[in-house]
Amino acid sequence: MTTTPETRDLPAVPAGAAHTDREIRQQPRLWEDMLARLGEQRAALDAFLAPLLAEPGLRVVLTGAGTSAYAGGIARSVLAAALGRTVEAIATTDIVAEPAACFEDPGRPTLLVSFARSGNSPESTAATALADRFLDRCAHLVVTCNASGALAAGHDTRPDSFVLLTPAEAEDQGFAMTSSLTCMLLGALGALGALGTGQVRGLHAAPAAARELLSPEFARRVAALVGNEPRRFVYLGSGPLKALAGESALKLLELTGGAVSALAESSLGFRHGPKAFLTPDTAAVVYVSNDPYTRLYDLDIFRELSTALPVGQVVAVAASTEGLPADRTWLVPGMADADDAALALPAVVCAQLVALNASLAHGLTPDNPFPAGEVNRVVRGVTIHPPAER
């Protein structure tokens, strides 16, 4: 592996993890690039988006599949607050399966924001086509890493569409989405959030925070948690951080090939049945909100889990240690004033590192944890059936 500022002073990475490790560590640099791109395209973005957002009845739908769907879940509430418009996160897989229900008000103006790493998944292009079919007025903001993908190519010249590209390096070559998720999320938050009540708080602080989490010192803390050899992981969070918990659990399942079971829930919802997942060999990660009120519930479940599970198997990921034990808190520095959607950018690096380390601990190759092809980097085997007439 070539030594870069992102990998210096770190142990050598096995060949089967080279892509994934690099793509996790390059994120702070790519976020700075993405912020610069947003600045360069600000005028064009405003010219496209401002007339849409002038519509008081505009509905914004954030869509994607898998990890890309979680990007919408993380961004939804902060964008709704910033824009003063209805913002919903609906997976492309739900749109394709039930388009009439997802687009039940055809006369309502809609902006469909599509997240796609490659833009070649069948549901990505099908969801935009269904929106066009079921809605009278639908504009498209395509946020993608692949300028040559089917989604970008299909919308690049359309007057009702804007294709926002991430840095090319964000199109992960490893199996799991890491750089692609965070660059697309940052792109959407920066593109849309700036048009409302102001910039989403914390975006410009995220690169420095992530660099701290990519330090050798933090790597040792991750290794200590994974070194306990937990067979199960629980990720919990509230609001945008619930979607982050979902992405974190997915990343662990993907990179360990399902060898480690993972569950995600909200901090309050966990007690309503999912708590049955706990065993003595379960590790738990609680994402702690920056919102003072929401934070109370995250702290409650952290304390409860700290009593229920062995010492060293419960950690909090938080921007402040207020109300938390410092030795069991993975601190995300410089993000105490950030919106939770922005906090998710560096916080997800923690989950990516856990998944990478757990994969290697199980003797797997994170770049391709499914060598027999049971699960694919770009989904296969999907048949798009013609929908019923509108």
C-alpha positions as CSV (number, residue, x, y, z in Angstrom):
1,M,0.0,0.0,0.0
2,T,1.3,3.4,-1.0
3,T,2.0,5.7,2.0
4,T,0.0,8.9,2.1
5,P,-0.9,11.4,4.8
6,E,-4.0,9.3,5.3
7,T,-2.1,6.0,6.0
8,R,1.2,7.2,7.6
9,D,2.1,5.7,10.9
10,L,-0.5,2.9,10.5
11,P,0.2,-0.8,10.2
12,A,0.2,-2.4,6.8
13,V,-3.2,-3.4,5.5
14,P,-3.7,-6.9,4.0
15,A,-4.1,-6.9,0.2
16,G,-7.7,-7.9,0.5
17,A,-8.5,-4.8,2.4
18,A,-6.5,-2.2,0.5
19,H,-9.5,-0.6,-1.3
20,T,-11.7,-0.4,1.7
21,D,-9.0,0.9,4.0
22,R,-8.0,3.6,1.6
23,E,-11.6,4.6,0.9
24,I,-12.3,5.0,4.5
25,R,-9.2,7.1,5.1
26,Q,-9.5,9.4,2.1
27,Q,-12.8,10.8,3.3
28,P,-11.7,14.0,5.0
29,R,-9.8,15.0,1.9
30,L,-12.7,14.2,-0.4
31,W,-15.1,16.1,1.8
32,E,-13.0,19.2,1.4
33,D,-13.1,18.6,-2.3
34,M,-16.9,18.2,-2.2
35,L,-17.3,21.4,-0.3
36,A,-15.2,23.2,-2.9
37,R,-17.3,21.7,-5.7
38,L,-20.4,23.0,-4.0
39,G,-18.9,26.5,-3.8
40,E,-18.0,26.3,-7.5
41,Q,-21.5,25.1,-8.5
42,R,-23.5,27.3,-6.1
43,A,-24.8,29.7,-8.8
44,A,-25.9,26.8,-11.0
45,L,-27.5,24.9,-8.1
46,D,-29.4,28.0,-6.9
47,A,-30.6,28.7,-10.4
48,F,-32.0,25.2,-10.6
49,L,-33.3,24.8,-7.1
50,A,-34.6,28.2,-6.1
51,P,-37.6,28.2,-8.4
52,L,-38.6,24.8,-7.1
53,L,-38.3,25.8,-3.5
54,A,-40.4,28.9,-4.2
55,E,-43.3,26.5,-4.5
56,P,-44.9,26.4,-1.0
57,G,-46.4,23.0,-1.7
58,L,-43.1,21.4,-2.9
59,R,-42.5,17.9,-1.7
60,V,-38.9,16.8,-1.5
61,V,-38.3,13.0,-1.7
62,L,-34.8,11.7,-0.8
63,T,-34.3,8.2,-2.3
64,G,-31.7,5.5,-2.8
65,A,-31.2,1.8,-2.1
66,G,-29.3,0.2,0.8
67,T,-26.7,2.6,2.1
68,S,-27.9,5.3,-0.3
69,A,-31.3,5.1,1.4
70,Y,-29.7,5.7,4.8
71,A,-28.2,8.9,3.3
72,G,-31.8,10.2,2.9
73,G,-32.8,9.1,6.4
74,I,-29.8,11.0,7.9
75,A,-30.5,14.2,5.9
76,R,-34.3,14.3,6.1
77,S,-35.1,16.2,9.3
78,V,-32.4,18.8,9.0
79,L,-33.4,19.6,5.4
80,A,-37.0,19.8,6.4
81,A,-36.2,22.4,9.0
82,A,-33.9,24.3,6.8
83,L,-36.2,24.4,3.8
84,G,-39.6,24.7,5.5
85,R,-40.9,22.1,3.1
86,T,-42.1,18.6,3.3
87,V,-39.1,16.3,3.1
88,E,-39.4,12.5,3.1
89,A,-36.9,9.7,2.8
90,I,-38.3,6.8,0.7
91,A,-36.1,4.0,-0.5
92,T,-36.0,3.3,-4.3
93,T,-36.9,-0.2,-3.4
94,D,-40.2,1.0,-1.9
95,I,-40.9,3.3,-4.8
96,V,-40.4,0.5,-7.3
97,A,-42.5,-1.9,-5.4
98,E,-45.4,0.5,-4.7
99,P,-45.2,3.6,-6.9
100,A,-48.8,4.6,-6.6
101,A,-48.6,4.8,-2.8
102,C,-45.3,6.7,-2.8
103,F,-46.6,9.2,-5.4
104,E,-50.3,9.3,-4.3
105,D,-50.7,13.0,-5.0
106,P,-49.8,13.4,-8.7
107,G,-50.5,17.1,-8.9
108,R,-48.1,18.1,-6.1
109,P,-44.8,19.5,-7.3
110,T,-42.0,17.2,-6.3
111,L,-38.2,17.2,-6.2
112,L,-36.8,13.7,-6.3
113,V,-33.3,13.6,-4.9
114,S,-31.6,10.4,-6.0
115,F,-28.5,9.1,-4.2
116,A,-26.5,6.5,-6.2
117,R,-22.9,5.4,-6.1
118,S,-22.7,3.8,-9.6
119,G,-26.2,4.9,-10.8
120,N,-26.4,1.5,-12.5
121,S,-28.7,-0.3,-10.0
122,P,-32.0,-1.2,-11.6
123,E,-34.0,0.5,-8.9
124,S,-32.1,3.8,-9.3
125,T,-33.2,4.4,-12.9
126,A,-36.7,2.8,-12.4
127,A,-37.5,5.1,-9.5
128,T,-36.9,8.3,-11.5
129,A,-38.9,6.8,-14.4
130,L,-41.8,6.0,-12.2
131,A,-41.7,9.5,-10.6
132,D,-42.0,10.9,-14.1
133,R,-44.8,8.6,-14.9
134,F,-46.9,9.0,-11.8
135,L,-46.3,12.7,-11.1
136,D,-47.4,15.7,-13.2
137,R,-44.5,17.9,-12.1
138,C,-41.3,16.2,-11.0
139,A,-37.7,17.6,-11.0
140,H,-34.7,15.6,-10.3
141,L,-31.5,16.3,-8.3
142,V,-29.2,13.3,-9.0
143,V,-26.3,13.0,-6.5
144,T,-23.9,10.3,-7.8
145,C,-20.3,9.3,-7.9
146,N,-20.3,8.0,-11.5
147,A,-20.6,10.5,-14.3
148,S,-20.9,7.6,-16.8
149,G,-23.6,5.7,-14.9
150,A,-27.0,5.1,-16.3
151,L,-28.7,7.5,-13.9
152,A,-26.3,10.4,-14.6
153,A,-26.4,9.8,-18.3
154,G,-30.2,9.7,-18.3
155,H,-30.5,13.1,-16.6
156,D,-27.5,15.0,-17.6
157,T,-29.1,16.9,-20.5
158,R,-32.6,17.2,-19.1
159,P,-33.8,20.7,-18.3
160,D,-35.7,19.4,-15.3
161,S,-32.7,17.7,-13.8
162,F,-29.4,18.6,-12.1
163,V,-26.6,16.0,-11.8
164,L,-24.3,16.7,-8.8
165,L,-21.2,14.7,-9.0
166,T,-18.9,13.8,-6.1
167,P,-15.1,13.5,-6.6
168,A,-14.4,10.5,-8.8
169,E,-12.5,8.8,-6.1
170,A,-15.7,8.5,-4.0
171,E,-16.9,5.8,-6.3
172,D,-15.7,3.1,-4.0
173,Q,-13.9,0.1,-5.6
174,G,-14.3,-1.9,-2.5
175,F,-17.5,-3.8,-1.8
176,A,-19.1,-1.5,0.8
177,M,-20.1,2.1,0.4
178,T,-17.9,4.3,2.5
179,S,-16.6,7.4,0.7
180,S,-19.6,7.3,-1.6
181,L,-22.1,7.6,1.2
182,T,-20.4,10.5,3.0
183,C,-19.6,12.5,-0.2
184,M,-23.2,12.1,-1.5
185,L,-24.6,13.0,2.0
186,L,-22.4,16.1,2.2
187,G,-23.4,17.1,-1.3
188,A,-27.1,17.0,-0.6
189,L,-26.8,18.8,2.8
190,G,-24.6,21.5,1.2
191,A,-26.7,21.8,-2.0
192,L,-30.1,22.0,-0.3
193,G,-29.4,23.2,3.2
194,A,-27.9,26.5,2.0
195,L,-31.1,27.5,0.4
196,G,-33.2,27.6,3.6
197,T,-32.5,29.2,6.9
198,G,-28.7,28.8,6.5
199,Q,-26.0,26.3,6.1
200,V,-26.3,23.0,7.9
201,R,-24.1,23.5,11.0
202,G,-20.9,21.5,11.2
203,L,-20.2,20.6,7.6
204,H,-16.9,22.5,7.4
205,A,-15.8,21.0,10.8
206,A,-16.3,17.4,9.7
207,P,-13.0,16.8,7.9
208,A,-10.9,17.7,10.9
209,A,-13.1,15.6,13.2
210,A,-12.7,12.6,10.9
211,R,-8.9,13.0,10.8
212,E,-8.8,12.6,14.5
213,L,-10.9,9.5,14.4
214,L,-8.5,8.1,11.8
215,S,-5.5,8.4,14.1
216,P,-3.5,5.4,15.4
217,E,-4.7,6.2,18.9
218,F,-8.4,5.8,17.9
219,A,-7.5,2.7,15.9
220,R,-6.4,1.1,19.2
221,R,-9.8,1.9,20.8
222,V,-11.6,0.3,17.9
223,A,-9.3,-2.8,18.0
224,A,-10.0,-3.1,21.7
225,L,-13.8,-3.3,21.2
226,V,-13.5,-5.7,18.3
227,G,-10.8,-7.7,20.2
228,N,-13.5,-8.7,22.7
229,E,-14.8,-10.9,19.9
230,P,-18.5,-9.9,20.1
231,R,-20.7,-12.1,18.0
232,R,-23.5,-9.5,17.9
233,F,-23.5,-5.7,17.6
234,V,-26.3,-3.2,18.4
235,Y,-26.2,0.3,17.0
236,L,-28.6,2.8,18.5
237,G,-29.4,6.5,17.8
238,S,-32.3,9.0,17.6
239,G,-33.5,11.1,14.7
240,P,-30.9,11.3,12.0
241,L,-28.6,9.1,14.1
242,K,-31.2,6.3,13.9
243,A,-30.6,6.2,10.2
244,L,-26.8,6.3,10.9
245,A,-27.3,3.3,13.2
246,G,-29.0,1.4,10.4
247,E,-26.1,2.2,8.0
248,S,-23.6,1.1,10.7
249,A,-25.3,-2.3,11.2
250,L,-25.5,-2.8,7.4
251,K,-21.7,-2.0,7.1
252,L,-20.9,-4.7,9.7
253,L,-23.1,-7.3,8.1
254,E,-21.6,-6.6,4.7
255,L,-17.9,-6.6,5.6
256,T,-18.2,-9.6,7.8
257,G,-20.2,-11.5,5.3
258,G,-22.9,-12.0,7.9
259,A,-20.5,-13.6,10.4
260,V,-21.3,-10.9,13.0
261,S,-25.0,-10.3,13.5
262,A,-26.0,-6.6,13.7
263,L,-29.2,-4.8,14.7
264,A,-30.1,-1.1,14.6
265,E,-32.9,0.7,16.4
266,S,-33.8,4.0,17.9
267,S,-32.7,4.7,21.5
268,L,-36.3,4.5,22.7
269,G,-37.5,1.8,20.3
270,F,-34.9,-0.7,21.4
271,R,-36.7,-1.5,24.6
272,H,-39.9,-2.5,22.7
273,G,-38.8,-6.0,21.7
274,P,-35.4,-5.6,20.0
275,K,-33.7,-5.7,23.4
276,A,-34.2,-9.4,23.3
277,F,-31.2,-9.4,20.9
278,L,-28.8,-8.8,23.8
279,T,-26.5,-11.7,24.9
280,P,-23.4,-11.5,27.0
281,D,-21.3,-11.5,23.8
282,T,-23.1,-8.5,22.4
283,A,-21.3,-5.1,21.9
284,A,-23.3,-1.9,21.7
285,V,-22.6,1.5,20.2
286,V,-24.9,4.4,21.1
287,Y,-24.8,7.5,18.9
288,V,-25.5,10.5,21.2
289,S,-27.4,13.4,19.7
290,N,-26.3,17.0,20.0
291,D,-29.9,18.1,20.6
292,P,-30.1,18.6,24.4
293,Y,-33.6,17.1,24.7
294,T,-33.0,14.1,22.3
295,R,-29.6,13.5,24.0
296,L,-31.4,12.6,27.3
297,Y,-32.9,9.5,25.8
298,D,-29.6,8.4,24.3
299,L,-27.9,8.8,27.6
300,D,-30.6,6.8,29.3
301,I,-30.1,3.8,27.0
302,F,-26.3,4.1,27.2
303,R,-26.5,3.8,31.0
304,E,-29.0,0.9,30.8
305,L,-26.8,-1.0,28.4
306,S,-23.7,-0.3,30.5
307,T,-25.4,-2.1,33.3
308,A,-26.7,-5.0,31.2
309,L,-23.5,-5.8,29.3
310,P,-19.9,-6.7,30.4
311,V,-17.4,-3.9,30.9
312,G,-15.8,-2.7,27.7
313,Q,-18.6,-3.8,25.4
314,V,-20.6,-0.5,25.4
315,V,-19.4,2.7,23.9
316,A,-21.0,6.1,23.1
317,V,-20.1,8.0,20.0
318,A,-20.6,11.7,20.9
319,A,-19.4,15.2,20.2
320,S,-19.3,15.9,23.9
321,T,-18.6,13.9,27.0
322,E,-21.3,15.7,29.0
323,G,-23.2,13.0,31.0
324,L,-20.9,10.3,29.6
325,P,-17.8,8.5,31.0
326,A,-14.7,9.6,29.1
327,D,-13.2,6.2,29.0
328,R,-16.3,4.7,27.3
329,T,-16.9,7.6,24.9
330,W,-15.5,7.8,21.4
331,L,-15.3,11.6,21.1
332,V,-16.0,13.3,17.8
333,P,-14.0,16.5,18.3
334,G,-15.0,19.9,17.2
335,M,-18.6,18.8,16.4
336,A,-20.4,19.8,19.6
337,D,-22.4,22.6,17.8
338,A,-23.1,20.6,14.7
339,D,-26.5,19.4,13.5
340,D,-26.9,15.7,13.9
341,A,-26.9,15.1,10.2
342,A,-23.4,16.7,9.9
343,L,-22.2,14.9,13.0
344,A,-23.1,11.7,11.2
345,L,-20.3,12.3,8.6
346,P,-17.4,11.7,11.0
347,A,-19.4,9.5,13.3
348,V,-19.9,6.9,10.5
349,V,-16.2,6.6,10.2
350,C,-16.3,4.8,13.6
351,A,-18.7,2.2,12.2
352,Q,-16.7,1.8,9.1
353,L,-13.5,1.1,11.1
354,V,-15.4,-1.4,13.4
355,A,-16.7,-3.2,10.3
356,L,-13.2,-3.3,8.6
357,N,-11.5,-4.6,11.8
358,A,-14.2,-7.2,12.4
359,S,-13.9,-8.4,8.9
360,L,-10.2,-8.9,9.2
361,A,-10.6,-10.5,12.6
362,H,-12.8,-13.2,10.9
363,G,-10.2,-13.8,8.3
364,L,-12.2,-12.2,5.5
365,T,-11.3,-9.9,2.6
366,P,-13.3,-6.7,3.2
367,D,-12.8,-5.6,-0.5
368,N,-14.8,-8.7,-1.5
369,P,-16.4,-10.4,1.5
370,F,-18.6,-12.5,-0.8
371,P,-16.1,-14.2,-3.3
372,A,-18.8,-16.6,-4.4
373,G,-21.0,-13.7,-5.5
374,E,-23.9,-14.3,-3.1
375,V,-24.1,-10.5,-2.6
376,N,-22.9,-8.1,-5.3
377,R,-21.3,-4.6,-5.2
378,V,-23.9,-3.4,-7.7
379,V,-27.1,-5.4,-7.2
380,R,-28.1,-8.1,-9.7
381,G,-31.1,-10.2,-10.3
382,V,-33.7,-7.5,-10.1
383,T,-36.5,-7.6,-12.6
384,I,-38.4,-4.3,-13.1
385,H,-42.0,-5.2,-13.8
386,P,-44.3,-2.8,-15.7
387,P,-46.5,-0.9,-13.2
388,A,-50.3,-0.8,-13.4
389,E,-51.6,2.2,-15.3
390,R,-51.9,5.4,-13.3
